[in-house]
Amino acid sequence: MISRPTLTTAIQTALDRSRIVTLLGPRQSGKTTLARRFVSPESSNYFDLEDPISLAQLDEPMIALRHLTGLVVIDEVQRRPELFPILRVLADRDPLPARFLILGSASPALLKQSSESLAGRMETVTIGGLSLGEIGAEGFERHWLRGGFPLSFLADSDNDSMAWRKNFIQALLERDLPQFGIGTPAPTLYRFWSMLAHYHGQIWNAAEPARSIGISESSTRRYLDLMEGVFMIRQLKPWHENLKKRQVKSPKIYFRDSGLLHQMLGIRTMVDLLRHPKYGASWEGYVIEETIKATQPDDAYFWATHGGAELDLLLFKDGRRLGVEVKRMDAPRVTPSIRTAMEDLGLDHLTVIYPGERRYRLSDQVEVLPMAELARDGFRL
């Protein structure tokens, strides 16, 4: 069992101030394990909507829930979206006998009824797979190769990890997505997802996958939003500054879990990874995702101009503009692109993250940081 104190504290803080807290993240990312630290699964206050008994108990949800006191957990709430209006009524009681921790495997955009019914009453905590900060820097290579899903990362062997990820992908496409009313055949979505693996780290162009799969560009955009909605893909938004330069206005595509990316690319071992053409893109995406997890920014973007200047990550945090460049080299130096980003974007600070061991400054505002620093407790840029 890997401790996740930061997430546990975030959930407790949210429960202390909000009547309803939603814990959102992909399936098998550890939501249930965290929830069971607050309420025992044997308690009458715990409902798992993948359990037929819990489903039967909630056939009459108002009767089942209105007399409960304390903290009530409802797991996999996307299976019963009709519960959201009832939770609104229960959360409006005064005095309030119970608070609710609800777990879901899709974003609020897919759980439309939650955002409509619980507006102003619900606080959201988002969870991903295990972070580098949670497992420690010594587990970096295994974490990069296998990804952060607990059962993938903790598998006895690389082959066992790959088998788990293969089954995860199959279950997501054939069982989970149809729950959201997605009627697209699983093989079509699998081909699309496989194609996204080759777009990892690149600027999105809907026309190319549309031609390859034989569907419309609007369908590819819908599929992309769907994969983002179930936390598989990150669409990193482009930042537009008021400059006399042509700037990129399409998002970049990243797999949020490096293990799933490697599964789609057929990468089995670290040797395979280091020899693969997408090795550099995999490294970039892994560091970007871990940086976002470690810093918890208010918002995240990338920036690029058609003239060639770019910034891998632009973070807004506590009123500051922070730039991040990801380099896979022994001794990064200040580049013309870094100088342009500092000047054009008015950055407060820029950090270059690399795989070395020494932290050093390139200027007052530019610092080189070892990737292992992302595993440090209380990490800040």
C-alpha positions as CSV (number, residue, x, y, z in Angstrom):
1,M,0.0,0.0,0.0
2,I,1.4,3.4,-1.1
3,S,0.5,6.3,1.2
4,R,-1.1,9.3,-0.5
5,P,-1.1,11.9,2.2
6,T,-1.5,15.0,0.0
7,L,-4.7,13.6,-1.6
8,T,-6.0,12.4,1.8
9,T,-5.5,15.9,3.2
10,A,-7.2,17.5,0.2
11,I,-10.3,15.3,0.6
12,Q,-10.5,16.0,4.3
13,T,-10.2,19.7,3.8
14,A,-12.9,19.7,1.1
15,L,-15.2,17.6,3.4
16,D,-14.7,20.1,6.2
17,R,-16.0,23.0,4.2
18,S,-18.4,21.5,1.6
19,R,-21.6,19.5,1.8
20,I,-20.8,17.4,-1.2
21,V,-17.3,16.4,-2.3
22,T,-16.7,14.7,-5.7
23,L,-13.6,12.6,-6.1
24,L,-13.0,12.3,-9.9
25,G,-10.4,10.3,-11.7
26,P,-10.0,7.4,-14.1
27,R,-11.0,3.9,-13.1
28,Q,-8.5,1.9,-11.1
29,S,-6.6,5.0,-10.0
30,G,-7.2,4.5,-6.3
31,K,-10.4,6.5,-5.6
32,T,-12.1,3.6,-3.7
33,T,-9.0,2.9,-1.6
34,L,-8.9,6.6,-0.5
35,A,-12.7,6.7,0.2
36,R,-12.4,3.6,2.4
37,R,-10.0,5.5,4.6
38,F,-13.0,7.7,5.5
39,V,-15.8,5.2,5.6
40,S,-15.6,1.4,5.9
41,P,-17.0,-0.5,3.0
42,E,-18.9,-2.6,5.6
43,S,-20.7,0.5,6.8
44,S,-24.3,1.2,6.0
45,N,-23.1,4.6,4.8
46,Y,-21.0,3.1,2.0
47,F,-22.7,2.4,-1.4
48,D,-20.7,0.8,-4.3
49,L,-22.8,1.1,-7.4
50,E,-20.9,-1.8,-9.0
51,D,-22.3,-4.0,-6.2
52,P,-25.8,-5.4,-6.9
53,I,-26.7,-5.1,-3.2
54,S,-25.9,-1.3,-3.2
55,L,-27.8,-0.9,-6.4
56,A,-30.9,-2.6,-4.9
57,Q,-30.7,-0.4,-1.8
58,L,-30.7,2.7,-3.9
59,D,-33.8,1.7,-5.9
60,E,-35.6,4.1,-3.6
61,P,-32.7,6.6,-3.0
62,M,-34.5,9.1,-0.9
63,I,-35.7,6.4,1.5
64,A,-32.2,4.9,1.6
65,L,-30.3,8.1,2.2
66,R,-32.4,10.6,4.1
67,H,-32.0,9.0,7.5
68,L,-28.2,8.5,7.3
69,T,-25.9,10.7,9.4
70,G,-22.2,11.5,9.2
71,L,-20.3,10.9,6.0
72,V,-21.9,8.9,3.2
73,V,-19.9,7.5,0.3
74,I,-21.4,6.7,-3.1
75,D,-18.8,5.0,-5.4
76,E,-19.1,4.9,-9.3
77,V,-21.9,7.5,-9.2
78,Q,-21.9,7.7,-13.1
79,R,-23.9,4.5,-13.0
80,R,-26.9,6.3,-11.4
81,P,-26.9,9.9,-12.7
82,E,-30.5,10.3,-11.5
83,L,-29.1,10.5,-7.9
84,F,-27.8,14.0,-8.4
85,P,-31.1,15.9,-8.0
86,I,-31.8,13.8,-4.9
87,L,-28.3,14.7,-3.4
88,R,-29.1,18.4,-4.0
89,V,-32.2,18.1,-1.9
90,L,-30.4,16.2,0.9
91,A,-27.5,18.7,0.9
92,D,-29.9,21.6,1.3
93,R,-31.2,20.4,4.7
94,D,-30.7,22.6,7.7
95,P,-29.4,21.4,10.1
96,L,-27.3,19.1,7.9
97,P,-27.2,15.5,9.2
98,A,-24.9,14.0,6.5
99,R,-22.2,15.0,4.1
100,F,-21.6,13.1,0.9
101,L,-18.4,11.9,-0.8
102,I,-19.2,10.8,-4.3
103,L,-16.7,9.0,-6.6
104,G,-16.8,9.1,-10.4
105,S,-14.8,8.0,-13.3
106,A,-15.6,10.9,-15.7
107,S,-15.2,14.6,-15.9
108,P,-18.1,17.0,-15.0
109,A,-18.6,17.6,-18.7
110,L,-19.6,14.0,-19.1
111,L,-21.5,13.9,-15.8
112,K,-23.7,16.8,-17.0
113,Q,-26.4,16.2,-14.4
114,S,-23.9,16.7,-11.6
115,S,-22.8,20.1,-12.7
116,E,-26.4,21.2,-13.4
117,S,-27.9,19.8,-10.2
118,L,-25.2,20.4,-7.7
119,A,-23.9,23.8,-8.8
120,G,-22.7,25.8,-5.8
121,R,-23.0,22.8,-3.5
122,M,-20.2,20.6,-4.7
123,E,-16.4,20.7,-4.4
124,T,-14.3,18.6,-6.7
125,V,-11.0,16.8,-6.0
126,T,-9.3,15.3,-9.0
127,I,-7.1,12.2,-8.7
128,G,-4.7,10.6,-11.2
129,G,-2.5,7.6,-10.9
130,L,0.3,7.4,-8.5
131,S,2.7,10.3,-8.8
132,L,6.4,10.3,-8.7
133,G,6.1,12.2,-5.4
134,E,4.1,9.4,-3.9
135,I,6.4,6.5,-5.0
136,G,9.8,8.3,-4.6
137,A,12.5,9.1,-7.1
138,E,14.0,5.6,-6.8
139,G,11.0,4.2,-8.6
140,F,11.3,6.6,-11.5
141,E,12.1,4.1,-14.4
142,R,9.4,1.6,-13.4
143,H,6.9,4.5,-13.0
144,W,7.8,6.0,-16.4
145,L,7.6,2.6,-18.2
146,R,4.5,1.2,-16.4
147,G,2.6,4.4,-15.6
148,G,0.9,5.4,-12.4
149,F,-2.2,3.0,-12.2
150,P,-1.5,1.2,-8.9
151,L,-2.1,-2.3,-10.2
152,S,0.1,-1.7,-13.3
153,F,2.9,0.0,-11.3
154,L,2.9,-2.6,-8.5
155,A,2.7,-5.7,-10.8
156,D,5.2,-8.5,-10.2
157,S,6.8,-8.2,-13.7
158,D,6.7,-6.0,-16.8
159,N,4.7,-8.8,-18.5
160,D,2.1,-8.8,-15.7
161,S,1.9,-5.0,-15.9
162,M,1.3,-5.1,-19.7
163,A,-1.4,-7.8,-19.2
164,W,-3.2,-5.5,-16.7
165,R,-3.1,-2.5,-19.0
166,K,-4.4,-4.6,-22.0
167,N,-7.4,-5.7,-19.9
168,F,-7.9,-2.1,-18.6
169,I,-8.1,-0.7,-22.2
170,Q,-10.5,-3.5,-23.3
171,A,-12.8,-2.9,-20.3
172,L,-12.8,0.8,-20.8
173,L,-13.8,0.6,-24.4
174,E,-16.2,-2.3,-24.2
175,R,-17.9,-1.7,-20.8
176,D,-17.3,1.7,-19.3
177,L,-17.7,4.1,-22.3
178,P,-21.1,2.6,-23.3
179,Q,-22.3,3.7,-19.8
180,F,-22.1,7.3,-21.0
181,G,-24.2,6.6,-24.0
182,I,-21.3,6.2,-26.4
183,G,-22.5,4.1,-29.3
184,T,-19.3,4.1,-31.3
185,P,-18.0,0.5,-31.8
186,A,-15.0,-0.4,-29.6
187,P,-12.7,-1.3,-32.5
188,T,-13.2,2.2,-34.0
189,L,-12.4,3.9,-30.7
190,Y,-9.4,1.6,-30.3
191,R,-8.0,2.6,-33.7
192,F,-8.5,6.2,-32.8
193,W,-6.8,5.8,-29.4
194,S,-3.9,4.0,-31.1
195,M,-3.6,6.9,-33.5
196,L,-3.5,9.3,-30.6
197,A,-0.4,7.5,-29.3
198,H,1.5,8.7,-32.4
199,Y,0.2,12.2,-31.9
200,H,1.5,12.2,-28.3
201,G,3.5,15.5,-27.8
202,Q,2.3,16.9,-31.1
203,I,-0.1,19.7,-32.1
204,W,-3.6,18.3,-32.9
205,N,-4.8,18.2,-36.5
206,A,-8.2,16.6,-36.8
207,A,-7.9,16.2,-40.6
208,E,-5.3,13.5,-40.6
209,P,-6.9,10.9,-38.2
210,A,-10.3,11.6,-39.9
211,R,-8.9,10.6,-43.3
212,S,-7.1,7.6,-41.8
213,I,-10.1,6.2,-40.0
214,G,-12.6,7.3,-42.6
215,I,-14.8,9.5,-40.3
216,S,-15.6,13.2,-40.2
217,E,-13.3,15.8,-38.5
218,S,-16.2,16.6,-36.1
219,S,-16.3,12.9,-35.1
220,T,-12.5,12.9,-34.3
221,R,-13.0,16.0,-32.2
222,R,-15.9,14.4,-30.3
223,Y,-13.8,11.2,-29.7
224,L,-10.9,13.3,-28.5
225,D,-13.1,15.2,-26.0
226,L,-14.5,11.8,-24.9
227,M,-11.0,10.4,-24.2
228,E,-10.2,13.6,-22.3
229,G,-13.5,13.3,-20.3
230,V,-12.5,9.8,-19.0
231,F,-9.0,11.2,-18.0
232,M,-7.0,9.2,-20.7
233,I,-5.8,12.2,-22.7
234,R,-4.7,15.7,-21.8
235,Q,-5.4,18.4,-24.4
236,L,-2.8,21.0,-23.4
237,K,-4.3,24.3,-24.4
238,P,-2.3,26.9,-26.4
239,W,-1.7,30.3,-24.8
240,H,-2.2,33.4,-26.9
241,E,-0.3,36.5,-26.0
242,N,-1.0,40.0,-27.6
243,L,2.0,39.8,-29.8
244,K,2.8,40.7,-33.4
245,K,3.6,37.1,-34.1
246,R,1.5,34.3,-35.5
247,Q,0.9,31.9,-32.6
248,V,-0.2,28.2,-32.6
249,K,-3.9,28.0,-31.7
250,S,-4.5,24.2,-31.7
251,P,-3.9,22.0,-28.5
252,K,-1.1,19.6,-28.0
253,I,-2.1,15.9,-27.3
254,Y,-0.6,13.9,-24.4
255,F,-1.5,10.6,-22.8
256,R,-2.0,11.3,-19.2
257,D,-0.5,7.9,-18.2
258,S,2.8,6.9,-19.7
259,G,2.1,3.2,-19.2
260,L,-1.0,3.3,-21.4
261,L,1.0,5.2,-24.1
262,H,3.6,2.5,-24.0
263,Q,1.0,-0.2,-24.2
264,M,-0.5,1.4,-27.3
265,L,3.0,1.7,-28.8
266,G,3.9,-1.9,-28.0
267,I,6.8,-0.9,-25.7
268,R,7.4,-3.7,-23.2
269,T,10.7,-2.9,-21.4
270,M,13.0,0.0,-20.7
271,V,15.3,-1.3,-23.5
272,D,12.3,-1.1,-25.9
273,L,11.5,2.4,-24.7
274,L,15.0,3.8,-25.0
275,R,15.2,2.5,-28.6
276,H,11.7,3.7,-29.7
277,P,11.2,6.7,-32.0
278,K,8.7,8.1,-29.5
279,Y,11.2,8.0,-26.7
280,G,11.7,11.7,-26.6
281,A,8.0,12.5,-26.8
282,S,7.3,9.9,-24.0
283,W,9.9,11.6,-21.8
284,E,8.4,15.1,-22.4
285,G,4.8,14.0,-21.7
286,Y,5.9,12.1,-18.5
287,V,7.7,15.1,-17.1
288,I,4.9,17.5,-18.0
289,E,2.3,15.3,-16.3
290,E,4.4,14.9,-13.2
291,T,5.1,18.6,-13.1
292,I,1.4,19.4,-13.2
293,K,0.7,16.9,-10.5
294,A,3.5,18.3,-8.3
295,T,2.7,22.0,-8.7
296,Q,-1.1,21.9,-8.9
297,P,-1.3,25.0,-11.0
298,D,-4.3,27.2,-11.4
299,D,-4.1,26.6,-15.1
300,A,-1.6,25.1,-17.6
301,Y,-0.9,25.9,-21.3
302,F,1.9,25.5,-23.9
303,W,3.0,28.4,-26.1
304,A,4.4,28.3,-29.6
305,T,4.8,30.7,-32.6
306,H,4.9,29.8,-36.2
307,G,8.4,31.3,-36.2
308,G,9.7,28.5,-34.1
309,A,9.7,30.0,-30.5
310,E,8.0,27.7,-28.0
311,L,7.5,26.9,-24.3
312,D,6.6,23.3,-23.3
313,L,4.6,24.4,-20.3
314,L,3.2,27.8,-19.1
315,L,1.8,27.6,-15.6
316,F,-0.3,30.1,-13.7
317,K,0.1,29.7,-10.0
318,D,-0.8,32.1,-7.2
319,G,-0.7,35.1,-9.6
320,R,2.7,34.1,-11.1
321,R,3.7,33.1,-14.6
322,L,6.0,30.1,-14.5
323,G,7.6,28.6,-17.5
324,V,8.8,25.0,-17.8
325,E,11.1,23.5,-20.5
326,V,11.7,19.8,-20.7
327,K,15.1,18.7,-21.9
328,R,16.6,15.2,-22.3
329,M,20.3,16.2,-22.2
330,D,23.2,16.3,-19.8
331,A,23.7,20.0,-19.4
332,P,20.9,22.3,-20.6
333,R,21.8,25.9,-21.5
334,V,19.9,29.1,-22.3
335,T,18.5,28.8,-25.8
336,P,17.1,31.5,-28.1
337,S,13.6,30.0,-27.6
338,I,14.0,30.4,-23.8
339,R,15.1,34.0,-24.1
340,T,12.1,34.7,-26.4
341,A,9.6,33.0,-24.1
342,M,11.0,35.0,-21.1
343,E,10.7,38.3,-22.9
344,D,7.4,37.8,-24.8
345,L,5.5,36.1,-22.0
346,G,6.8,38.2,-19.1
347,L,7.6,35.1,-17.1
348,D,8.4,35.4,-13.4
349,H,10.6,32.3,-13.5
350,L,11.5,29.6,-16.0
351,T,12.6,26.1,-14.9
352,V,14.4,23.6,-17.2
353,I,13.8,20.0,-16.1
354,Y,16.3,17.4,-17.1
355,P,17.4,13.9,-16.1
356,G,20.7,14.9,-14.4
357,E,21.5,15.1,-10.7
358,R,22.7,18.7,-10.2
359,R,20.5,21.8,-9.7
360,Y,22.0,25.0,-11.0
361,R,21.1,28.5,-12.3
362,L,21.5,29.8,-15.8
363,S,20.4,33.3,-14.7
364,D,18.5,35.1,-12.0
365,Q,15.2,33.9,-13.5
366,V,16.2,30.6,-15.2
367,E,17.1,27.5,-13.2
368,V,17.9,23.9,-14.2
369,L,16.2,21.3,-12.1
370,P,16.8,17.5,-11.9
371,M,13.7,15.5,-12.7
372,A,14.1,13.7,-9.3
373,E,13.2,17.0,-7.6
374,L,9.6,16.3,-8.6
375,A,9.5,13.5,-6.0
376,R,10.4,15.9,-3.2
377,D,7.7,16.6,-0.6
378,G,6.3,20.1,-0.9
379,F,7.9,20.7,-4.3
380,R,7.6,24.2,-5.7
381,L,8.9,25.8,-8.9
